[in-house]
Amino acid sequence: MKVLALLPLLLVGPALADDYIGFQSPTGNIHCAIYRFDGRTEAQCDLRSYVPSYTKRPAGCEQDWGMAFGVGAAGKGELLCVGDTVQDPGNPVLPYGEAVSLGGISCVSAKTGMTCTNREGHGFSVAKAKQRIF
């Protein structure tokens, strides 16, 4: 697995983010970001088109769900309840077999989808056909 240098992938992210790396799969169906905000590092991937693996709305969620997944530097991956997206057509493509890392979280692009994990081995894998949190 080849790890990309972070400098070419740094994008202008949310105004308050300390660090923000946005990227997308070669197909453009999966858009992700790894960001450091207020001392925390998190990764989020959003699917443009998908067959939902999770069909139960997260407790207390009154926003969009089913297409966004996240993981922090510690703890398990999760199905997110979101009111925004990390999708950006200007995100650079992360080629298959390559990875991006920031603050203890790594995301790897593969023909089978995108997988993001933290140092504890927790995270998520997302693809059009199937999504999984662990």
C-alpha positions as a Markdown table, in Angstrom:
| # | Residue | x | y | z |
|---|---|---|---|---|
| 1 | Met | 0.0 | 0.0 | 0.0 |
| 2 | Lys | 1.4 | 3.4 | -0.9 |
| 3 | Val | 0.7 | 6.4 | 1.4 |
| 4 | Leu | 0.2 | 9.6 | -0.4 |
| 5 | Ala | 1.9 | 12.8 | 0.8 |
| 6 | Leu | -0.6 | 15.0 | 2.5 |
| 7 | Leu | 0.5 | 18.3 | 1.1 |
| 8 | Pro | -1.1 | 17.8 | -2.4 |
| 9 | Leu | -4.4 | 16.7 | -0.8 |
| 10 | Leu | -4.8 | 19.6 | 1.6 |
| 11 | Leu | -7.9 | 21.6 | 0.7 |
| 12 | Val | -9.6 | 24.5 | 2.0 |
| 13 | Gly | -12.0 | 22.9 | 4.5 |
| 14 | Pro | -14.4 | 24.2 | 7.1 |
| 15 | Ala | -13.3 | 27.6 | 8.4 |
| 16 | Leu | -12.7 | 26.3 | 11.9 |
| 17 | Ala | -10.9 | 23.1 | 11.0 |
| 18 | Asp | -7.3 | 22.8 | 12.1 |
| 19 | Asp | -6.5 | 20.3 | 9.3 |
| 20 | Tyr | -8.7 | 19.1 | 6.5 |
| 21 | Ile | -8.0 | 16.5 | 3.8 |
| 22 | Gly | -10.8 | 15.8 | 1.3 |
| 23 | Phe | -10.6 | 13.1 | -1.4 |
| 24 | Gln | -12.8 | 10.9 | -3.5 |
| 25 | Ser | -12.8 | 7.4 | -5.0 |
| 26 | Pro | -11.8 | 6.9 | -8.7 |
| 27 | Thr | -15.5 | 6.4 | -9.6 |
| 28 | Gly | -16.5 | 9.6 | -7.8 |
| 29 | Asn | -19.2 | 7.7 | -5.8 |
| 30 | Ile | -17.4 | 7.9 | -2.5 |
| 31 | His | -16.3 | 11.3 | -1.1 |
| 32 | Cys | -14.3 | 11.4 | 2.2 |
| 33 | Ala | -12.6 | 13.8 | 4.5 |
| 34 | Ile | -10.2 | 13.3 | 7.4 |
| 35 | Tyr | -10.1 | 16.4 | 9.6 |
| 36 | Arg | -8.8 | 17.7 | 12.9 |
| 37 | Phe | -11.2 | 20.0 | 14.7 |
| 38 | Asp | -11.1 | 21.3 | 18.3 |
| 39 | Gly | -8.5 | 18.7 | 19.3 |
| 40 | Arg | -10.3 | 15.8 | 17.8 |
| 41 | Thr | -9.5 | 13.9 | 14.6 |
| 42 | Glu | -12.4 | 12.3 | 12.6 |
| 43 | Ala | -13.0 | 10.7 | 9.2 |
| 44 | Gln | -16.2 | 10.8 | 7.3 |
| 45 | Cys | -17.2 | 9.2 | 4.0 |
| 46 | Asp | -20.4 | 9.9 | 2.1 |
| 47 | Leu | -21.9 | 7.8 | -0.7 |
| 48 | Arg | -23.6 | 9.4 | -3.7 |
| 49 | Ser | -25.3 | 6.2 | -4.8 |
| 50 | Tyr | -25.8 | 3.1 | -2.6 |
| 51 | Val | -27.8 | 0.1 | -1.7 |
| 52 | Pro | -28.4 | 0.6 | 2.1 |
| 53 | Ser | -26.9 | -2.0 | 4.4 |
| 54 | Tyr | -28.4 | -0.1 | 7.4 |
| 55 | Thr | -32.2 | 0.5 | 7.3 |
| 56 | Lys | -32.9 | 1.6 | 10.9 |
| 57 | Arg | -32.7 | 5.4 | 11.5 |
| 58 | Pro | -30.1 | 6.2 | 14.2 |
| 59 | Ala | -31.8 | 7.1 | 17.5 |
| 60 | Gly | -32.7 | 10.8 | 17.7 |
| 61 | Cys | -31.7 | 11.4 | 14.1 |
| 62 | Glu | -33.9 | 14.0 | 12.4 |
| 63 | Gln | -31.5 | 14.7 | 9.5 |
| 64 | Asp | -30.1 | 12.7 | 6.6 |
| 65 | Trp | -28.7 | 9.2 | 7.3 |
| 66 | Gly | -27.7 | 6.0 | 5.6 |
| 67 | Met | -25.1 | 7.5 | 3.3 |
| 68 | Ala | -22.6 | 8.9 | 5.7 |
| 69 | Phe | -20.2 | 7.0 | 7.9 |
| 70 | Gly | -17.6 | 8.2 | 10.4 |
| 71 | Val | -14.9 | 7.2 | 12.8 |
| 72 | Gly | -12.9 | 9.1 | 15.4 |
| 73 | Ala | -9.3 | 8.6 | 16.5 |
| 74 | Ala | -10.7 | 6.3 | 19.2 |
| 75 | Gly | -13.8 | 4.2 | 19.4 |
| 76 | Lys | -15.9 | 2.3 | 16.8 |
| 77 | Gly | -17.1 | 3.4 | 13.4 |
| 78 | Glu | -20.7 | 4.7 | 13.2 |
| 79 | Leu | -23.5 | 5.4 | 10.9 |
| 80 | Leu | -23.8 | 9.2 | 10.9 |
| 81 | Cys | -26.8 | 11.5 | 11.2 |
| 82 | Val | -25.8 | 14.5 | 9.1 |
| 83 | Gly | -27.1 | 17.9 | 7.9 |
| 84 | Asp | -24.1 | 18.5 | 5.6 |
| 85 | Thr | -21.8 | 16.5 | 3.3 |
| 86 | Val | -18.1 | 16.1 | 2.6 |
| 87 | Gln | -18.9 | 15.6 | -1.1 |
| 88 | Asp | -17.0 | 18.1 | -3.3 |
| 89 | Pro | -16.4 | 17.5 | -7.0 |
| 90 | Gly | -13.1 | 19.3 | -6.6 |
| 91 | Asn | -11.8 | 16.7 | -4.2 |
| 92 | Pro | -8.7 | 14.9 | -5.6 |
| 93 | Val | -9.0 | 11.2 | -6.5 |
| 94 | Leu | -7.4 | 8.7 | -4.2 |
| 95 | Pro | -6.3 | 6.0 | -6.6 |
| 96 | Tyr | -7.0 | 2.3 | -5.8 |
| 97 | Gly | -4.3 | 0.8 | -3.5 |
| 98 | Glu | -3.3 | 4.2 | -2.0 |
| 99 | Ala | -4.0 | 5.6 | 1.5 |
| 100 | Val | -4.3 | 9.0 | 3.3 |
| 101 | Ser | -3.6 | 9.4 | 7.0 |
| 102 | Leu | -4.1 | 12.1 | 9.6 |
| 103 | Gly | -4.1 | 12.0 | 13.4 |
| 104 | Gly | -4.2 | 8.2 | 13.8 |
| 105 | Ile | -6.9 | 7.6 | 11.1 |
| 106 | Ser | -6.1 | 6.1 | 7.7 |
| 107 | Cys | -8.4 | 5.6 | 4.7 |
| 108 | Val | -7.5 | 3.2 | 1.9 |
| 109 | Ser | -9.0 | 3.2 | -1.5 |
| 110 | Ala | -9.7 | -0.1 | -3.2 |
| 111 | Lys | -11.8 | -1.4 | -6.1 |
| 112 | Thr | -14.1 | -2.8 | -3.4 |
| 113 | Gly | -14.7 | 0.6 | -1.8 |
| 114 | Met | -13.1 | 2.8 | 0.8 |
| 115 | Thr | -12.1 | 1.7 | 4.3 |
| 116 | Cys | -11.1 | 4.1 | 7.1 |
| 117 | Thr | -9.7 | 2.8 | 10.4 |
| 118 | Asn | -8.2 | 4.3 | 13.6 |
| 119 | Arg | -5.3 | 3.0 | 15.6 |
| 120 | Glu | -7.6 | 0.7 | 17.6 |
| 121 | Gly | -8.6 | -1.1 | 14.4 |
| 122 | His | -12.2 | 0.3 | 14.4 |
| 123 | Gly | -13.8 | 2.1 | 11.5 |
| 124 | Phe | -16.0 | 1.5 | 8.5 |
| 125 | Ser | -15.9 | 0.2 | 4.9 |
| 126 | Val | -18.2 | 1.7 | 2.3 |
| 127 | Ala | -19.1 | 0.7 | -1.2 |
| 128 | Lys | -22.2 | 1.2 | -3.4 |
| 129 | Ala | -23.3 | -2.4 | -2.7 |
| 130 | Lys | -22.4 | -2.7 | 1.0 |
| 131 | Gln | -21.5 | -0.7 | 4.0 |
| 132 | Arg | -20.0 | -2.0 | 7.3 |
| 133 | Ile | -19.0 | -0.4 | 10.6 |
| 134 | Phe | -16.7 | -2.1 | 13.0 |
